[in-house]
């Protein structure tokens, strides 16, 4: 995961912020007061000690209920560890997050951009850990989204495409993709790819199957395409991945014949 900070700031006042959006992801940490963010996806209320995550290009307006103080940071992210879903992160009483937001603000004002980005990456890892300890209840997600996720989990090995998922859910591809990007921070195609590659890694490390057999077991009809996607994601071929992990490359002997 690599984060590139765009800007950071501090807000203090009682005047609601006009409707706007950002090129990157925005995190807002509430220091004091009660505010809410109104978006086309709904309204989320934020209390002191909570963080709201606002996806890129999502129109939003901050509504203040009295005096409010927040720290915010906007950034671009490479990697999939941290979800870009529009949500409030419950910190569970954690105090380190507030300290890091303040430090990000101070470093940015000193034009220490490199240090800002490194600290931001640590913050994102920390928030991700907190969220894993306090997972979002599945029932909070729309039923349509849950149906699609369940369908993908059950059929990703069969070579399904986005069109198949949309037809199963009886909705348009664009609408369903919008839901996925809002709640999961990624497209349907990306979700399918991640499931397939996760399965491929397990099979490479814990089975004697060849690359061709693994590609078929993961829903890829062409082994060459599977190997190309795998190398793009991991920087090595499936065979190299298996060898680097200290696992016997069962396919090597077959290929040498």
N, C-alpha and C positions, 0 to 999 in steps of 0.2 A: 504494500500500500504506500502510495506517495501522494502527499498533499502539497499544493502550491497556493499559498495565501494570496488573496487579492486585496483585502483590506480588513482592518479591525477597528473597533471603536467602542465608545461608552455613551450611553444615553441616560439622561436624567431629566424628568419633567412630568407633566400631567397632560400634555397635549398629544392626542392620538396622531399616529404617523399615517400619512396619506398612502393610498394604494400604490404599490410598486412591485418590482421583481428584481432578482439578481442573476447575473450570468452563472454564478457558481452556487454551491450549497451554502446556506446560512445557518449558523448555530447562534442562538440567543440564550444567554444565561441570566436568569432573573435574580438580582441581588436583593431587591425589596419591592414591595407593592404587588398589586394584582393587575395583570394585563391579559389580553386575548389576541389571537391572530385570526382574522377572518379571511378565508380563501374560497375559491369555487369548490374546493373539496370539503368544506365545512369549517367549523370554528373550534379552536383549541384554546383552553384557558391555561395560563402559566402562573404558578405560585413561586415565592422565593425558594431558591435552592433547586429549581428545576431548569431543564434545558429543552428548548424547542428546536426541532430540526425542520428546515424549510428547503424543499428540493429546488434545484435550479429552474429559473424561469416561471416559478409558480407565483401568480399574482397574490399579494397578501397585504393586509392592512392591520397595523397594531392599534388596538383600542385600549386606552389606559383608564383604569378605574381609580382615580386619585393619583398621588405621587408615585412614580415608578422609576427604578434604576436598573439598568441592564448593561451587560457587556455583550458584544456581538462580534462575530468573525465570519467572513465570506471567503470561500476557497474553492479550488477545483481539485478533484480527487481522481487518481488512477488506481484501480484495484477494486475489489468487491468486498473487502472485509467489513466496511462500515456501510450500513443501509442508509439510503437517501430518502426513505419514507417520511412523509409529513407526520410528525408525532411529537409527543412530549416524553422526555426521558426522565423517569423518576430516579433521582440519585440516591435515594434511601439514606439521607443524612450525610452523604459523603461531603467532605469539606475541601478536598484537594482540587476538585473541579473548579471551584470558584477562584482558588489561588492561581491556577493555570490560566484562566480567562483573563485575570488582571495582569498577569505577566505577559500574555500575548499582546494585550493592549499597550503595555509599556514598551515592549520590544519593537512593536510596529511604529510607535511614535519616535523611536530612536533610529528607525530605518534599518533595523537588524532583520532583514527579510529572511535570510537563510536560517537564522535561529528560530524565527517565528514558525517557519514551516516544519522544522524538526520538533518543536514543542507541540505544534498542532497534531502531528502524527502520533505523539505520545498520548495526547488528550483523546484522540479518536480511539486508540487502542483501549484506553481506560474506560471510556464510555461504552465501548463494545463489551468489555468485561462486565460492567455493571448491568447492562441489558441482558446478558446471558444469565446472570444470577437472578434477574427479575424479568423473565420472558413475557412478551405480550400475549395475553390470552387469545387463542385462535378465534374465539367467538366474536371478537371485536372486528374482525375482518368481514367484508361483505360475503354473503353466501355464494354469489357468483364467482368471486375470487377463490374461495375455498374449493368450489366444484372444479374449477380449472386446475388448481394446484394438485388436487387429488388425481385428476385425469392424467396430468403430466407425469406424476410420480408412478402411476400404474402402467403408462404406455410409452415412456421415453425410450425404451429398448426396442420398440417396434418401428422406429423410423418416422414418428409423427412429425407434422409440421404445424406452424401457427394456425393455418387454415383449419386443420383437424380439431384443434382445441376450441377455436371460435365456433365451429359448427356444433360441437358437443354442447357448448354453453348457449347456443342459439343467440349469438350476438355478433356484432361486427368485429373484425380483427383490430381495427383502430381503437374502438372503445375498450376492448379487453386489454390491449397493450397499454393504454392509458392507465387503467387500474393497476396493472403490474408495476408500471414505472412509479406510480404514486405510492403504493404500499410496499413494494420490494426494492424500488430504486433501480430496476433493470427491466429489460424487455422479456417477452415470453421466450423468444429465441435464445436469449442469453441464459435464462433459467434452464431450458432444455439442455443447452451445451454444458452448463456446469454440472448437471446431474449425470450426463453421459461421461464427462471426463472424470468425475469422482468415481463412478463405477469402473472406468478404465484403469485408474490408479490402483484400486483394490484388486482387480484381476491381475494386473501386472505384478503386484507384490505377493499375491497369495494364490496364484494358480499357474499351471504349466501351459496355459493357452498361448497360441501364437498371436502375433499382432492382427492377422486377418480374422482369427476367431474372436478376438476381443472386440474388434471393430464391429463385427456382426452382432455380438452380444450387447453392444452399447447403442445399437440403432443406426449404425453407419453402413450403408450398402457398399461403399467403396473404401477399401483399406487405405489407398493413397490419400484420399481426402481426410480420413481419420488421422493419419500420421501427420499431415500438414497442420490440421487444427491443433493436435496435441503439441507439436513443436512450437507453434505460435504462442501457446499458453504457458508452456513449461521451459522453453528454450532448449529442448532436446527431443530426440525421437523416443518413441515408446521403449525401444530396446535399450537405449542409453539410460533412460530413466530407471529401468529395471536393474541395470548393471550398477549405476551410481548408488542405488539403495542397498547394494550388497546382496542382491537376490540373483540366483542363477538364471541366466537368460536361456530358458528352455527352447525358445524359437531359433536360437543361433544354430544349434545342431541340425535342425530341420532345413534351415535356409542353405546350409553348406552342402547338403546332399545333392 
